[in-house]
Amino acid sequence: MPSDPPPLPEVRFLKLLVTALAVTMIAGLITIVALLVIRLPAQGRAQAPELPALPAAITLPEGVAALSVSFAEGRVVVLGQGGEVLLYSPEGALLGQTRLSAP
């Protein structure tokens, strides 16, 4: 019965390289999955920014409908539908009112 000849040294070296590459790829994949598991849930636990407190009640002048509400240094700014800008204190008291001119 003929016996198989021993593999060439180059073939043995290639087998060793392929095995090393497979081990490196598996270790890299495990590292990537571990980093995703560690890092992603941490971002979900991040604190949401604290929103400013709205006054309990803001009374708009007659005929003014609010388009937007904004906050500026302890004041509440309301933009009205007709171009009015109303400035309120944090307690809801009207501090000032002006009208924007059309361009």
N, C-alpha and C positions, 0 to 999 in steps of 0.2 A: 504494500500500500504506500503510495507516494505521500510524503509529508509536505505541508505547505511551507514555502520558503519564509524565512523571517521577514517582517516588513522592513522596508528601507528606512534609514534614519530620518529622511525628510518627511516621510509619512507619519512616523511617530511624533516628530516635532509639530507637524500640522495638527495632529490629534490633541496634543498638549495645548496649542494655541486656541483651538476651538473650544476646548474645555474651560480654559481660563476666560475666554470671552463670554461664554455662557454664565459662568459664576459671577463675573463682573456685571453683566446685564441684570441678573436676578438680584444682586445686592443693590444696584441702582434703582430698580423698580420698587424694592422693599423700602428704600430710603425715601423715594418720592411719595409713596403711599403714606408712610409714617409722618412725613412733614405735612401733608394735606390734612391728615387726621388731627395733628397737633395744632396747626395754625388756623384752619377754617372755623372751627367752633369758637375760637377766641375772638374772632371778629364779630360774631353774632352777639357776644356778651358785652360789646362796647356800649358805653353809656350814650344815650341819645342826648343831644343838646337840650338844655332846659329852656322851655319857651317862656316868654314874658307872660305875666298874669294879665288877663283881660279885666277891665273894670266890670263891676257887677251890672251896671246899666249905663248906657250912653244914649242920650236923647238927641236925635238929629233934628235940625230945624225943619219947619213945615216945608214940604215939597222937595226935600233932599233925599235921594236914594244913594246908599253907599255902594261904591264900586270896589274899593279896596281898603284894607286896614293895615297900617304899618306901625312900627314902634321905633322911637328915636329918643335916646337918652332920658328915659323915664316919662316919656309922653306918648300918647296914642295919636296917630295921624290918620284921618279918614278922608279919602278922596270921594267926592260926590259925583253923581252922574252928570251934572251940569257944569263941571269944572270947579266946583267949590273944594277948598281945602280947609278942613276943620281940625283944630288942635285941641286935644283933651288932656287933662291931668290923669294920672293913674287911678284917681278916685272916680273919674267920669265927669268932672266939671269942664265945661267949655272954656278954653283959655283964649282962643282966637279963631278968626275965620277970614278967609280971603278967597278971591275968585281968580282963576287962571284965565288969562286972555287967550283968545283963539289966534292961531298963527296966520 
